[in-house]
Amino acid sequence: MDERLQALSHWLVKEAHLPRFDIEPASGDASFRRYFRVRFDGESRIAMDAPPGREDVRPFVAVANAMGAIGLHVPQVLQADVDQGFLLLSDLGTRLYLDALGEQTVDRLYGDALGALASLQACGLGECPLPSYDRDRLRAEMELFRDWYLGRHLGLTLNDAQNAVLDAAFQALENSALEQPVVAVHRDYHSRNLMVTDRHNPGILDFQDAVLGPVTYDLVSLLRDCYIAWPRERVESWVRGYHDLALQSGVVRDHDEERFLTWLDLMGVQRHLKAIGIFARLNYRDHKPGYLKDIPRTLNYVLEVSARHRPLASLHGLLQDLAAAG
């Protein structure tokens, strides 16, 4: 066993007071966190290893408690050692949304996920301190696309005109995001962070990066998922239904569905540019190449949406030119 796993196992015995147990990897993560499934006496728990200096478990604990307080199905924090970066959590099971989604299940599963999202947006997270999804944060995320995907992955050096196109597109996307109603945002609300559960579906994971930000962010994360795609007409039908729900709950007050759809489209481009940059960074910096296969689907969202919105026409042209140049 590596030193961190050895220390975690020792902590589970001495501090969490677990009886004799078996421990095995439960899932990886796009960060430095690791998760292990701990089995004992016919029960199971999840142990998190978050190395101090690289990860901070305090936001996870705070958001987990706040989400649980408004009735969302998140892991319960059973034991915590903030200094060592160890948490013992309740286990939400092994059935990922991504594995369960299909023609026969998608409406029910998304219905549950949209209901949970409506609760998060309508109730908020009380006194839990959340950072703002401000212009600087939005821009820094999109710069990952320029630096890690275009620069590192494709080996491109953009000229002044091409950089100006990116800058103008980034500003348009920021402006659209910042004019939206502000709500609590999970920030990674997609099929790899939602669990199918027998009761109180869905189980919600990976919420520690929650912020206060645009109302469409989590919605587009779910419905234009980087890991699974649905026809545009179907997605827009789900969005219109959610807009009605958001109006009823007071989350939004603008009855203009088309404006809401435009917000969603542009928010999706911001998120997908960020995701493409992150997928490339995970390969080169963190030696996790598995995410590269998700870039084509994610880039296709950017191309499809940018072709339909005038503020992104130059971005669409730039991406086509870069593709044509190989």
C-alpha positions in Angstrom: 0.0 0.0 0.0 1.1 3.6 -0.6 1.8 5.8 2.4 -1.5 7.8 2.1 -3.6 4.6 1.9 -1.7 3.1 4.8 -2.4 6.3 6.8 -6.0 6.3 5.8 -6.5 2.7 6.8 -4.9 3.4 10.2 -7.2 6.4 10.7 -10.3 4.3 9.9 -9.3 1.9 12.7 -8.0 4.3 15.3 -10.2 7.4 14.8 -13.3 6.2 12.9 -13.3 3.1 15.0 -14.3 0.7 12.2 -14.2 -3.0 12.8 -12.1 -5.3 10.6 -12.7 -4.2 7.0 -11.8 -4.6 3.4 -10.9 -1.6 1.4 -10.8 -1.2 -2.4 -10.7 1.7 -4.9 -14.2 3.1 -5.5 -13.5 5.7 -8.1 -10.9 8.1 -9.5 -11.3 11.8 -9.7 -10.2 14.6 -12.1 -8.4 16.1 -9.1 -6.0 14.7 -6.6 -8.8 13.2 -4.5 -9.2 9.4 -4.2 -12.2 7.4 -3.0 -12.2 4.0 -1.5 -15.1 1.6 -0.7 -14.8 0.2 2.8 -16.8 -3.0 3.6 -17.4 -4.5 7.0 -20.2 -6.5 8.6 -22.3 -6.4 5.5 -22.1 -2.7 5.3 -20.1 -0.2 3.2 -18.8 3.3 3.5 -16.8 5.6 1.3 -13.4 6.9 2.5 -12.0 10.0 0.8 -8.2 10.7 0.6 -7.6 14.4 -0.2 -3.9 15.2 0.3 -3.4 18.4 2.2 -1.6 21.1 0.2 -3.3 19.8 -2.9 -6.9 19.5 -1.7 -9.0 21.0 1.1 -11.9 18.9 2.5 -13.5 21.8 4.3 -15.6 23.0 1.3 -16.8 19.4 0.8 -17.9 19.1 4.4 -19.6 22.6 4.4 -21.5 22.0 1.1 -22.5 18.4 2.0 -24.0 19.6 5.2 -25.8 22.5 3.5 -27.2 20.3 0.7 -28.3 17.7 3.1 -30.1 20.3 5.2 -32.3 21.2 2.2 -33.2 17.6 1.5 -30.8 16.8 -1.3 -29.4 13.2 -1.4 -25.7 13.7 -0.8 -23.2 11.6 1.2 -23.4 12.1 4.9 -20.1 13.1 6.5 -19.7 10.5 9.3 -16.1 11.3 10.3 -13.7 14.0 9.3 -10.0 14.7 9.8 -9.4 18.1 8.1 -5.7 18.2 8.9 -5.0 14.8 7.3 -7.5 15.2 4.5 -9.5 12.1 5.4 -13.3 11.8 5.4 -15.6 8.8 6.0 -18.9 9.1 4.1 -22.1 7.2 3.6 -22.1 5.1 0.4 -24.6 6.1 -2.3 -23.9 2.9 -4.3 -22.3 2.1 -7.7 -25.0 2.9 -10.3 -23.8 5.9 -12.2 -26.4 7.9 -14.2 -24.0 7.6 -17.2 -24.4 3.8 -17.2 -28.1 3.9 -16.6 -29.2 6.5 -19.2 -31.0 5.2 -22.2 -34.1 5.8 -24.3 -36.3 4.0 -21.7 -34.9 5.6 -18.7 -33.7 9.1 -19.6 -37.0 11.0 -19.0 -37.4 9.5 -15.5 -33.8 9.9 -14.5 -33.5 13.5 -15.9 -36.9 14.3 -14.3 -35.5 13.3 -10.9 -32.2 15.3 -11.5 -34.1 18.4 -12.7 -36.3 18.2 -9.6 -33.2 18.1 -7.3 -31.7 21.0 -9.3 -34.9 23.0 -8.8 -34.7 22.4 -5.1 -31.0 23.6 -5.0 -31.8 26.7 -6.9 -35.0 27.6 -5.1 -33.7 26.9 -1.6 -30.0 27.9 -1.9 -27.4 26.8 0.6 -28.2 29.0 3.5 -25.2 30.3 5.4 -22.8 28.2 3.5 -20.2 30.6 2.1 -19.9 30.2 -1.7 -17.5 32.1 -3.9 -19.0 34.2 -6.8 -18.8 33.0 -10.4 -17.4 36.4 -11.4 -15.9 37.6 -14.7 -12.4 36.7 -13.7 -13.3 33.1 -12.8 -15.3 32.7 -16.1 -12.4 34.1 -18.1 -9.7 32.0 -16.4 -11.7 28.9 -17.2 -11.9 29.7 -20.9 -8.3 30.5 -21.0 -7.7 26.8 -20.4 -9.0 26.2 -23.9 -6.4 28.6 -25.4 -3.5 27.4 -23.3 -4.0 23.6 -22.9 -6.1 22.6 -26.0 -5.0 25.0 -28.7 -1.5 25.6 -27.4 -0.4 22.4 -25.8 -2.6 19.7 -27.4 -2.7 21.1 -30.9 0.6 22.9 -30.8 -0.8 26.1 -32.2 0.4 29.7 -31.7 -2.4 32.1 -32.6 -1.7 35.4 -34.3 -3.1 38.7 -33.0 -6.2 38.5 -35.1 -7.0 35.0 -33.9 -6.4 35.9 -30.3 -8.7 38.9 -30.8 -11.5 36.6 -32.0 -11.1 34.4 -28.9 -11.1 37.5 -26.6 -14.3 38.9 -28.2 -16.0 35.5 -27.9 -14.9 35.1 -24.3 -16.3 38.6 -23.4 -19.6 37.8 -25.1 -19.9 34.6 -23.1 -19.0 36.3 -19.9 -21.6 39.0 -20.5 -24.3 36.5 -21.1 -23.4 34.5 -18.0 -23.4 37.6 -15.8 -26.8 38.9 -16.9 -28.5 35.7 -15.7 -30.2 35.3 -12.3 -27.8 34.1 -9.6 -28.3 30.8 -7.8 -26.3 28.2 -6.0 -24.4 26.2 -8.7 -23.2 22.7 -8.1 -20.7 23.3 -11.0 -20.3 19.6 -12.1 -23.9 18.5 -12.3 -23.6 15.7 -14.9 -24.0 12.0 -15.4 -20.7 11.0 -13.8 -21.6 12.8 -10.6 -25.2 11.6 -10.2 -26.0 8.2 -8.8 -29.1 6.1 -9.4 -30.5 5.4 -5.9 -33.6 3.3 -4.9 -34.9 6.1 -2.8 -34.6 9.9 -3.1 -33.0 9.7 -6.5 -30.5 11.0 -7.5 -27.5 10.7 -5.2 -25.3 13.8 -5.8 -21.5 13.8 -5.7 -18.5 16.0 -6.3 -20.2 19.3 -5.2 -17.2 20.8 -3.3 -16.6 23.5 -6.0 -20.1 25.0 -5.6 -20.4 28.7 -6.4 -23.0 31.4 -6.7 -23.5 31.8 -10.4 -25.7 31.7 -13.5 -29.1 29.9 -13.4 -28.4 27.9 -16.6 -24.9 26.5 -15.6 -26.0 23.3 -13.9 -28.8 22.9 -16.4 -26.6 22.8 -19.4 -24.0 20.7 -17.6 -26.7 18.0 -17.2 -28.5 18.3 -20.6 -25.5 18.9 -22.8 -23.2 16.5 -20.9 -19.6 16.1 -22.0 -20.1 12.3 -21.7 -23.4 11.7 -23.4 -25.3 13.6 -26.1 -29.0 14.0 -26.9 -30.8 15.5 -29.9 -31.1 19.3 -29.8 -34.9 19.2 -30.0 -35.2 16.9 -27.0 -32.8 19.0 -25.0 -34.7 22.1 -25.7 -38.0 20.4 -24.7 -36.4 19.6 -21.3 -35.1 23.1 -21.0 -38.6 24.7 -21.7 -40.1 22.4 -19.1 -37.4 23.5 -16.6 -38.0 27.1 -17.4 -41.7 26.7 -16.4 -40.6 25.1 -13.2 -38.1 27.9 -12.5 -40.8 30.5 -13.1 -43.2 28.7 -10.7 -40.6 28.6 -7.9 -39.5 32.2 -8.4 -35.9 31.2 -9.5 -36.4 33.2 -12.7 -38.9 36.0 -13.4 -38.4 36.4 -17.2 -41.1 34.6 -19.1 -39.1 34.8 -22.4 -38.2 31.1 -23.2 -36.1 32.1 -26.1 -33.9 34.3 -24.0 -33.5 31.5 -21.5 -32.5 29.1 -24.3 -29.9 31.7 -25.5 -28.5 31.9 -22.0 -28.3 28.1 -21.9 -26.6 27.9 -25.3 -23.9 30.5 -24.5 -23.4 29.2 -21.0 -22.8 25.8 -22.5 -20.1 27.1 -24.8 -18.3 28.7 -21.9 -18.5 25.4 -20.0 -17.5 23.3 -22.9 -14.5 25.5 -23.8 -13.4 25.1 -20.2 -14.0 21.3 -20.3 -11.9 20.8 -23.4 -9.0 22.7 -21.8 -9.3 20.6 -18.7 -9.4 17.3 -20.6 -6.2 18.3 -22.4 -4.6 19.4 -19.1 -5.5 16.2 -17.4 -3.6 14.4 -20.1 -0.4 16.4 -20.1 -0.2 17.6 -16.5 -1.9 14.8 -14.6 -1.2 11.9 -16.9 -4.8 11.0 -17.2 -5.4 10.4 -21.0 -8.8 8.9 -20.7 -10.6 12.2 -21.0 -9.2 12.9 -24.5 -11.9 10.7 -26.0 -14.5 13.1 -24.7 -13.1 16.2 -26.6 -14.7 15.5 -30.0 -18.3 15.4 -28.5 -17.6 18.5 -26.4 -16.1 20.4 -29.3 -19.1 19.5 -31.4 -21.3 21.3 -28.9 -19.2 24.4 -29.4 -19.3 24.2 -33.1 -23.1 23.5 -33.3 -24.1 26.3 -30.9 -21.6 28.9 -32.3 -23.0 28.4 -35.8 -26.4 29.6 -34.5 -25.5 32.7 -32.5 -24.3 35.9 -34.1 -22.0 36.9 -31.2 -20.1 33.6 -31.8 -19.9 33.7 -35.5 -16.2 34.7 -35.6 -15.4 32.0 -33.0 -17.2 29.4 -35.2 -15.2 30.6 -38.2 -11.9 30.5 -36.3 -12.5 26.9 -35.2 -13.4 25.8 -38.7 -10.3 27.5 -40.1 -8.1 25.7 -37.5 -9.8 22.4 -38.3 -9.2 22.9 -42.0 -5.6 23.7 -41.4 -5.2 20.4 -39.5 
